[in-house]
């Protein structure tokens, strides 16, 4: 959609300059007049060689969740202190280090000066402010509690960051060890094993089965490394293609939830995220149907999305959400019971908060126990690989030494 630049005068006579997406200049004119603004100039978008080249975020990546969380907390503090929204944005603009985020905050300030609500202004930047953020801000504007809603958003984002950090730290160690194990194994099989194989071949020594397997593997890796790379690339492409298909994504996400150790962590993380997101929306005044729809959009698992969609359909026909969750594969009986109690007593947001806190602790314990178990397992795994290679190479040598001694 083309972007029109415009200059207007507000009721005090101050000249404001901003941009607006619209199909025609007439739409821009009608929108500005509806806001009781006096139009000074409307510039049509440039085209062809004269068009401006837009570089997203001025070459930077979009601001991350931590930067948005800090922005939300600081904005809530300023508004709560009685600082007007426009002035609050001006203060924050000078404190933000991310250049692209500075540009966005400046644009937000300009839009708000022109009479645009904050929820509509941030909706122009979906890569920074997601649907959950936009709807919560809209609810805060409607209820007149924008500062408290922004404070809740910041708290929610901080918990989300903490959860992501814990899961990331739990997965980093095994991934690093696995990569090193693969590299060490490849080095031994393509560099050390061939040298021993040449010696054993020249001595015509009898070879045990483990040595024959190692030599055959070494021969394959030396001549088929490119084939392995191509196979991994094709496998990655097939996985991504399957994940884009509705049925394929359901199958893959179902497998993720059923994995021995990581599946339990993924399930608890999904329940924690659902409870915190849905509870935040309900407590901020968003109606339950819209809250379920937004929560479904934040779920990173097709099975969880289907479960939330079924719950939404049940609520739309006048039944309790807990009756649908009771038949799901994701939510255990304890969670369903707490949600049912919340629905019956009218304290659903409070119960969801308790569920979120409980599963935050569950995720912490799962991460700690998994980290404690993975470290010795990885050491044994790596030692087993190296030990197998060493044994396969030296067993024939022992046999040769025994024959020579006789």
N, C-alpha and C positions, 0 to 999 in steps of 0.2 A: 504494500500500500504506500503511495507517495507521501512524503513528509513536507508540510507547508510551514514556512517560517512566518511569524506574525508579530506585530507590535500593537499594543492596546493601551488605553488609559483606564485606570480604575476610578472609583467614585471620588477619590481624593485628588485626582488629576495626575497621579504618578504613572509614568510610562513603563510598561512591562513588555519584555520580549521573551518569546518562547517558540516551541514547535508543536505541531499536532499532525497526527496521521489521519488522513481522510481521502475519500475518492475524488472530491472536487473542492474548489475554493468556496463554493456556495455552502457546503457542509461545514467548513471552518467558520464561515461568516455566521451561519445560524447558531452554531454552538457558542460562539463568543457573545452574540447578542442575547442568548438565553441566560448568560451569566451577568448580564447588565454591564458589559464592558464596551467602551467606545473604541471602535476599530480605527487604527492609524494606518496600518499597512499589512497586506497579506502577500507574501512572495511565493510564487509557484515553485515547485521543486525543479532543480536543474536536471538536465538530461544529456545523454551523449558524452562528449569529451569534457563538457563543462560540469558534469556531475561530481560531487564531492566523493572522494574515496574514504569510506568509513573503515577504520581499523578497530575491531572490537576491543574495548578496554585498553586502548592505546598501547597495544603490544603486550600487555600483562594478561595473565590468566584471570578469569572471573574471581571476585573475592570469595574466599573459602568460608566455611561455616563458622569458624572462630571469629573472623573479622566481622561477619554479619551479626554474630552474637554480641560482640563488644559494642557495635553500633547500636543495637537494640537496647542494651542495658544503659548506655550513656544517654540515649534519647529519652528513655523512660525517666531517668534521674533528672534531666533538665526540665522535662514537662512537669514532673511532680514538684519541682522547685518553683514553678510558676513562670518559667521562661516560655514565651510564645514559640509555636512550632517552627515558624520561619527562622526566627533568631536561633533556635536550637540547632537547626540544620546548618545554619551559617557557622556556628561554633564548631560543630562536628566536622564540617568540610575542611576546616583548617587543621584538624588533628589527624585526619585519615592519611596514611602513608601510601596506600594503594591508589595509583593515579586514576585508573578506570573507575574506582569506587568514588573518588572525588568528583569526577565528571557526573556520575549518577546522582550524587547528593546535591550537586549544584542544580541539576535539571529538576530534581524533586522540589527544591526550594522555589525555583522559577514557576513550576506548575502550581504549587500551593499559593504563591503570591497572586496567581491568576484566578484563584478560586477553585482549583481542583482539589477534591478530597485526597488525603494521603493514600487511602486504599486504591484509588484509581491511578494515582501517580506511580506507585510502586508496581502496579500491574503491568506497566510497560516494560518491566525488566524481569521476566520470568526466570532467567538464569541466576538471578541473585535472590529474588524474593519468590518463593514457591507458592503454590495455591493455598497451602495451610497458613502461611504468613499473611497473605492477602486477606483471607477470610477472617482471620483473627483480628487484624487491624480494622476491618470493616465493622466487625462486631463491637470492638472497642469504641469506634467513632459513634456508632448508634447508641450505645449505652452511656457514653460520656466517661468511659473509664480507659481511655487510650493508654495512659501511663501505666496502670496496673496490668493491662494486657501485654504491653511491650515488656514489662518486667517478667511476666510469665513466659513469654516467648524466649527471652534471654535465658531464663532458667531451664526451659525445655531444651534449648540448643546446647547449653552447657552439659546437661545430662546425656544428650545425644553424642556430643564430642567425647565424653568420658567413656561411654559404652563402645564407641568405635575404636577408641584408643586401647581399651582392654582387649578387644577381640583382635585388633591388629598386632598388639604385642604378643598375644598368645600364638598367633599364626606365623609371626616373623621367624622365631627360632627354628621350628621344624622345616620351614621353607629354605632357610639359609643352609642348614645342615644337609638337607636333601640335595640342594644344588652342589655343595662341596662334595658330597658323596658321589654324585654323578660325574663331576669333573675329575676327581681322583681315580675313580674306576676307569674312566675313559683313558686317562693318562697311563695307568698301569697296563691296561689291555692293549694299547696301541704302541707303547714305547718299551716297557720292561718285559712283558710276556713274549713278544717276538724274539728278543735276544735269547731268552732261556729256551724258546722253542727251537731256534737254530742249533744251540748246543746239544739239546736232547736228540734232535734229528741226526746230527753227526755221530753221536755215540750209539745210535740204534738201541736206545734204552727202552725197556718195556714201559708203556705209559698207562697209568690208572685212568679210570673213567673221568674223574674230575679234571685231570690234566688235558685230556682230549677235548672236553667241553670248553675249557678255557682257551685252548689253541684255536678251536673252530670259531669261538666268539671273537677272538682277537683278529682272525683272518677276515671275518665278516665286517668288523668295524673299520679295518684298514681300507677295505675296498668299497664300502657301502655307506660311508658317513653322509654323503650327499643324499642318498636315498632315504636315510633316517630323517634328515632335516625336512625333506619334501613330505614324508609321511606325517610328521608332527604338524607341519603347516596345513596339510589337507585335513587332518583330524581337528585342528583348531577351527578351520573354516566350516566343517560339517557341524561342529558343536554350535557355533554361532548361528548357522542357518537353521538348525533344529530349534534353538532357543527362541528364534523369531516366530516360529509356528506355535499357535495356541496349544495344540496337543503336545508338541515337543517340549514346550516350556513347562507344562503341567507335569510331565513325566520327570524331567530333570530336577525341578524344584521338589517334587515328591521324594526323589532319591536323596536330595540334600538333607531333607528332614529325617531320613531313615539311616543316615550314616552312623556307624557305631559311636564315635565320640563327638564329632563335629555336628552331627544331626541334633543331639540334645542341646548343644550350645545355640544352634540356629533357631530351634524351637523356643527356647527361653528368651532369646533376644527378640524374636518376633512378638511374643506375648507382651514383653516389657514395652516395646515400641508401640504396639496397639493400645495398651492401657494408657500410656502417657499422652499419646496423640489424641485419642478419642476423649479422654478425660479433660484435656486442656480445651478442646473445642466445646464440649458440653458446659464446662464451668465458665466459659467466656460468652455464653449466650447463643451459640450456633445451634439450630434445630437438629434433632437427632438424625434425620434422613440425610441432610447435607453433611453432617459430621461424619457419618459412616461412609459417604461417598468420598469425602476428602481423605479420610483415614485409609480407605482402600487404595487411593492413589499414592500414598506414601509407603505402602507395603512393598517389600522387595522380594516377594515370593508369590507365585501364581496360586498355590494352594491357600495361602492366607487371604489373598484377594478374593478368591471364590467363596471362602467362608464368610468374609465381611459382606460380599454381595448378597449371599443368601440371607444373612441377618437383616440387611436393609429391606429385602423383599418381604420378609416376615413382618417387620415393623410397619411397612406400608399398608398391610392388610389388617393392622390393629392388634397383632399378637406381640408377645414379649420376645425381645431379642435373644434372651437366654435359651429359649426353646430351640432356636436354630443352632446356637453355639454348642448345645449339648450333643448334637449329632456330628460335630466336626472332628477332624483328625488332629487338630492343632491344640485346642483349648482343653485342659484337663478338668475334671469334675469340680475341683476346688475353685478354679477361676469362674466356671459357669455358675456355681452356687453363690459366690460373692456378687456377681453381676445380677443374678436373680433377686438377691436381697436388696441390692441398690435400686432395682426397678420397682420393687414392691414398697420400699420405704421412701422413695423419692430422693435418695442420696446416691445416685449412680456415679456422679463425678467424684465423690468422696471414696467410694468403693474402688473405682478405677485407679485412683491415686494410690490406695493401699496395695492393689495388685501390682501396679508399676513399681512401687518401692520394694515389694517382696521379690519380684523377679529381677530387679536390679541387683539385689543381694545374691540371688540364685546364679545370675550370670557371673558375678564376682567369684563366687565359690567354684563354679564350673571352670572358669578361666584359670584360677589358682591350682585346682587339682589337675587340670589338663597340662599346665605348664610343668608341674612337679613330676607328672608321669612321663611326659614326652622327653625330657632331658636324658634320663637313663636309657630309655628305649632307643633314642637316636644314637647314643654312644655305642650301645650294643649292636645296633644296625650297621653303623659305619665300621666298627671293629670286625663284625662278621664278614662284611664284604672284603676288607683288606686281608683278613685271616684266611678266607677261602682262596683268594688269589695266591697268597704266599704258600699255603699248603699244597695247592695244585702244582706249583712250580718246584717245590723242594722235595716232595715225596719221591719223584723219580730219582733225584739226586741221592737220596738216602739209599735207594735200591742199588744204584750204581756203586756207591761207596761200600755197601755191604758185599757186593759181588767182587770188587777189587780186593777187599781185605781177606776174602777166602782164598 
